[in-house]
Amino acid sequence: MAEREREENIVLFPFMAQGHIIPFLALALHIEQSKNYTVTLVNTPSNIKKLRSFLPPNSSINLLEIPFSSSDYGLPPNTENTDTLPYYQVIQLVEAGVSLKPSFKKLIENLTEQQGNPPLCIIADIFFGWTASVAKELNVFHAIFNGAGGFGLACYHSLWMNLPHR
């Protein structure tokens, strides 16, 4: 990866599913083109390994691993992505995502210490809403990113706001 001096760091944290990681990678590559920011993409070790193979050789995007032990949450060993899980266990992976909070907080604290200032912002997946409290605690701007289409999200939001009678 090319070493370039950058002003601000933008941290991206997608959920562990290809349909979430790929849009975040596209966002990271787009931000990287501005040449004004350091981009740090955070995920579990096997997802970082996959991401590394998708980056262009001259990319300056930083990839940082966050520890995750799937077997601690009733999932098969070494399953860090929905593509390695049967469909009925995906919700367990979503629920296990909350366990990443302490490690993620520590990662942001370490970045702040190394760089002398906190990241400019944290852009997290819609399934990682808990990152907002970490960002608030560490005084970092926070945003949620979802790579889904607008119509689908509007339908999803409408259904949750207007649940059918049981």
C-alpha positions in Angstrom: 0.0 0.0 0.0 1.3 3.4 -0.9 2.2 5.6 2.1 0.7 9.1 1.8 0.4 11.9 4.3 -3.2 12.6 5.0 -5.0 15.2 7.2 -8.0 13.3 8.6 -9.0 9.7 9.1 -12.4 8.3 8.2 -13.2 4.9 9.8 -15.6 2.6 8.0 -17.1 -0.5 9.7 -19.4 -2.7 7.6 -21.4 -5.7 8.8 -19.9 -9.1 8.1 -21.7 -9.9 4.9 -20.6 -9.5 1.3 -23.7 -7.4 0.5 -22.6 -4.9 3.2 -18.8 -5.1 2.7 -18.8 -4.5 -1.0 -20.7 -1.2 -0.8 -18.4 -0.1 2.0 -15.4 -1.0 -0.1 -16.8 1.1 -3.0 -17.3 4.0 -0.5 -13.8 3.6 0.8 -12.4 3.7 -2.7 -14.4 6.8 -3.6 -13.3 8.6 -0.4 -9.7 7.6 -1.1 -9.8 9.3 -4.5 -10.3 12.7 -2.9 -6.7 12.4 -1.6 -7.6 14.4 1.5 -8.4 11.6 3.9 -6.9 8.5 5.3 -9.5 5.7 5.0 -9.5 2.9 7.6 -11.7 -0.1 7.0 -12.4 -2.3 10.1 -13.6 -5.9 10.1 -12.9 -9.4 11.4 -9.7 -11.2 10.3 -11.1 -13.4 7.5 -13.1 -10.5 6.1 -10.0 -8.3 6.1 -8.0 -11.0 4.3 -10.7 -11.0 1.6 -10.8 -7.3 1.4 -7.0 -7.1 1.0 -7.3 -9.1 -2.2 -9.9 -6.7 -3.6 -7.9 -3.5 -3.1 -5.9 -2.1 -6.0 -2.1 -2.5 -5.5 -1.6 1.2 -5.0 -4.4 1.7 -2.5 -3.7 3.6 0.7 -6.8 2.2 2.5 -5.8 0.9 5.9 -7.3 -2.5 6.9 -7.6 -3.1 10.6 -8.8 -6.4 12.2 -11.1 -6.6 15.1 -11.1 -9.9 17.0 -14.2 -12.1 16.8 -14.7 -15.7 17.9 -17.8 -17.1 16.3 -17.9 -20.2 18.4 -18.5 -18.0 21.5 -21.9 -17.2 20.1 -23.1 -20.7 19.1 -21.9 -20.3 15.5 -19.6 -22.8 13.7 -15.9 -22.1 14.3 -14.2 -19.5 12.0 -17.5 -18.2 10.6 -17.1 -14.4 10.2 -19.3 -13.8 7.3 -22.9 -14.7 6.3 -21.5 -16.4 3.2 -20.2 -19.2 5.5 -23.4 -19.6 7.5 -26.7 -21.4 6.9 -29.5 -18.8 6.6 -31.1 -19.7 9.9 -27.9 -18.7 11.8 -27.5 -15.2 10.2 -29.5 -13.6 13.0 -27.0 -15.1 15.5 -24.2 -13.3 13.6 -26.2 -10.0 13.7 -26.7 -10.5 17.5 -23.1 -11.4 18.0 -22.1 -8.1 16.4 -22.7 -6.3 19.6 -19.8 -8.2 21.2 -17.5 -6.2 18.9 -18.2 -3.0 20.8 -15.3 -3.1 23.4 -12.8 -4.1 20.7 -14.0 -1.4 18.4 -13.9 1.3 21.1 -10.3 0.2 21.9 -9.4 0.4 18.2 -10.7 4.0 17.9 -8.8 4.9 21.1 -5.6 3.4 19.7 -6.1 5.3 16.4 -6.6 8.5 18.3 -3.4 7.9 20.4 -1.3 7.0 17.3 -2.5 9.9 15.2 -2.7 12.5 17.9 -6.3 13.3 17.2 -9.6 11.3 16.9 -10.9 10.2 13.5 -12.8 12.7 11.6 -15.8 10.4 11.5 -17.0 6.8 11.9 -19.2 5.5 9.2 -20.8 2.3 10.4 -23.2 -0.3 9.0 -26.9 0.0 9.8 -26.6 -3.2 11.9 -23.9 -1.6 14.1 -26.0 1.1 15.6 -24.1 0.7 18.9 -21.1 2.4 17.2 -23.0 5.7 17.8 -22.5 5.5 21.5 -18.8 4.7 21.0 -18.5 7.7 18.7 -20.3 10.0 21.1 -18.2 8.9 24.1 -15.0 9.5 22.1 -16.3 12.8 20.6 -16.2 11.5 17.0 -18.8 12.4 14.3 -20.9 9.3 13.4 -22.9 8.3 10.4 -24.8 5.2 9.3 -24.3 3.9 5.8 -26.5 1.4 4.1 -25.8 0.2 0.5 -29.4 -0.9 -0.1 -31.7 0.9 -2.5 -33.8 3.8 -1.3 -37.2 2.2 -2.2 -36.3 -1.0 -0.3 -35.2 1.0 2.8 -38.4 3.1 2.6 -40.5 -0.1 2.6 -38.5 -1.5 5.5 -38.9 1.7 7.5 -42.6 1.9 6.8 -43.2 -1.7 7.8 -41.4 -1.2 11.1 -43.2 2.1 11.8 -46.6 0.6 10.9 -46.4 -3.0 12.1 -49.5 -5.0 11.0 -52.0 -5.9 13.8 -51.3 -9.4 15.2 
